[in-house]
Each structure stands twice: as C-alpha cells, then as structure tokens.
Amino acid sequence: MKVLTFGEMMLRLKPPAFARILQADSFEASYGGAEANVAVSLSIFHDEAAYVTKFPENPLGEAALGTLRRFGVDTSRVLRGGPRLGTYYFEKGTSIRPTSVVYDRAGSSIATAKRSEFDWTALLRGIDVFYFSGITPAISDELAGAVKDALAYCKGHGVTVVSDLNYRGKMWTTQKARSVMRELMPYIDICIANDEDFEAALGIRAFDGDMSRGIEQIGSFRAGMKKITEEFPNCKTVASILRNIHSVEESDWMGILYQNGKFYESPVHSVHVMEGVASGDAFGAGLIHGLLHRADPQETVDFAIAASVLKLMIGGDLNLVTEEEVRAAMRKGGSARVSR
C-alpha cells in the first residue's frame, strides 16, 4: 500500500542552543513541515510514501527536495515553480519559558499555488492512503479547495483519507478553521485530534486548555472522540495524544484510539524532552503504519505513541527512528543501555 501526503515543507532556522531570536547572529538550518515529516517517518519504516507540494526552482527548493529523497520519499509528484520557499524560525524554550515559532511563509510557492495546478487524477494514481493536516487548508483558500478536490477523488476511488486536525492559531481563526474543516470532515475516514484541535477546528469541547493535566481529562477526550464519530459517521477511527506538561523538558504522554465503539489506551510515558516539535506528526505516521500493516488497534496506538515520544528526543522536524527502535521503546519504555 502507498501513502501520499500533501502540504508545505519549509526551511527551518533555529538559534543555537537556547538562544532567543533577538540574540541570534547565526541559525541552524534544516527542513521540515507536518506532511513531509509524516512521509519521511513512513519511508524510514519501509512503507511506500510519496509527497506532493510546490517548491521554487532554486537551491533552497533543491535542498528541500534532496532532504525528502535522502530518506526514500517518492518526490515524483512535487510541482516546481513559484517565488520562494517558506521559512519558519524555531526558538527552543526551557523550564517555564515555552518554545515558540515565527512563520515567514506568506507568498511561498505553495501559498501562491492555484487549485487548478493539482491534477488529482494523476497525483493519486496508485495511492491507497491520502494524508493531510489542518495546516494545509489554512495556508490559502486555493489550497483548501485543492484539498477538497483531492478528498472528493479519494471518496470516489476508494482511497482512505487520514487527517490530523492540527489547528494553528497563527495561521487562521477558529471560525475559519471550523468553516473549512467541518466541510472536509465528511470525506475523512481517520481523524487525529489533540488538545485544542477538537474545539478550535470542529467546535467540539474535549479539553479545558490546562496542559498540566491533559491525561486527567481523559473522560472528556473520550466524549469528544465519540462526538466526532456521531457527527461525522464516515469517520470510523479517532486518535489523540494526551499530555501532562510539567515544564518544557518534563512531561507525561499517552495515546488513545477510538475505533468501532471501543477505546484503546497506551501506557503513560514519562519523558525528558530534548525538542518539542513534530511529535504529533510522528504519532500520525505511527498510526498510519499500523493501518498499512493491519495491526490490531492496541498495537497501533502503542506503536504510535512510542514513535511520538521518541521524536521528543531528536532535534529537527524529522523523526529519524526505525520501526525496530520504536518497538524497543514499546517494551517497558526501552533501555538506556548502550546499543552495541
């Protein structure tokens, strides 16, 4: 089975160590973006993954393309052209100072792309699973239309659709997000909703905003997940990450999966975080990996959350861990011994 992901990959610039952007006179450069991160994870798991976006025809576009190719992602569907590659600045927090992100993505090649540029009949040929996050339709109305076109094709051709609601308040309002995402939900088969995503993207209450006690709110998460399947009966599976965040570095994580009227819950992982970015993408990739290999729901959620917490211990956007490493982490949290 082959997966196609659709979104924006950007240049990521990070000040050294814990420096603030205001202090920085140099930046560490890498590339990432939600749907690209998922494609890379799947490819490292030895699944067939392809990616569609639009890159400028310049060295930055080539470098982003090369990052995907390096990890085995099929880039044959990537469009070329447009003015620039989007950029985001990643400022790593510590203790009670939160990590933050500054976007510089307006006017990028994908942001200025037209709905009509995406020939979904060709792009989705040979594809079994289509993945996008709520970030993609937030980029522009044209991309929201392109996503809707893709989903209509998927519905008519038996392609499974997976979506991470992935609300980003710096990109659109809750009113706009709900308007768009509720229109797309009837096409979605598997939904990932974390923390504020339920209410911000769908208007469904599941979380009170207190990140220090997310796991304790598991009852309201369960109710929110059931509500999604009731309002959108085509969506048979809903997954979430629950977190108790004590500081930037210290937190507890667990995963929950709702499928066919039954809940499946992972163990709680207590983790020391190196870098808190793209763990949701790692969770999504783990979930899709379970789907592709027809794993049972309990194994799937256990694998997905283990992949997610491992990402917290890796710098950059990409979750550079193998299936074997994820399974080792599933076994009582893995081992801190040197692997020889």
C-alpha positions, 0 to 999 in steps of 0.5 A: 500500500502507498501513502501520499501526503500533501502540504508545505515543507519549509526551511527551518532556522533555529538559534543555537542552543537556547538562544532567543531570536533577538540574540541570534547572529547565526541559525541552524538550518534544516527542513521540515513541515507536518506532511513531509515529516509524516512521509519521511517517518513512513519511508524510514519504516519501509512503507511506500510514501510519496509527497506532493507540494510546490517548491521554487526552482532554486537551491533552497527548493533543491535542498528541500527536495534532496532532504525528502529523497535522502530518506526514500520519499517518492518526490515524483509528484512535487510541482516546481515553480513559484517565488520562494520557499517558506521559512519558519524560525524555531526558538527552543524554550526551557523550564517555564519559558515555552518554545515558540515559532515565527512563520515567514511563509506568506507568498511561498510557492505553495501559498501562491499555488492555484487549485487548478495546478493539482491534477488529482487524477494523476497525483493519486494514481496508485495511492491507497492512503491520502494524508493531510493536516489542518495546516494545509487548508489554512495556508490559502483558500486555493489550497483548501479547495485543492484539498477538497478536490483531492478528498472528493477523488479519494471518496470516489476511488476508494482511497482512505483519507487520514487527517490530523486536525492540527489547528494553528492559531497563527495561521487562521481563526477558529471560525475559519478553521471550523468553516473549512474543516467541518466541510472536509470532515465528511470525506475523512475516514481517520481523524487525529485530534489533540488538545485544542484541535477538537474545539478550535477546528470542529467546535467540539469541547474535549479539553479545558486548555490546562496542559498540566493535566491533559491525561486527567481529562481523559473522560472528556477526550473520550466524549469528544472522540465519540462526538466526532464519530456521531457527527461525522459517521464516515469517520470510523477511527479517532486518535489523540495524544494526551499530555501532562506538561510539567515544564518544557523538558518534563512531561507525561504522554499517552495515546488513545484510539477510538475505533468501532465503539471501543477505546484503546489506551497506551501506557503513560510515558514519562519523558525528558524532552530534548525538542518539542516539535513534530511529535504529533506528526510522528504519532500520525505516521505511527498510526498510519503504519499500523493501518498499512500493516493491519495491526490490531488497534492496541498495537497501533496506538502503542506503536504510535505513541512510542514513535511520538515520544521518541521524536521528543528526543531528536532535534529537527522536524524529522523523526529519524527512528526505525520501526525496530527502535520504536518497538524497543521503546514499546517494551517497558519504555526501552533501555538506556543501555548502550546499543552495541 
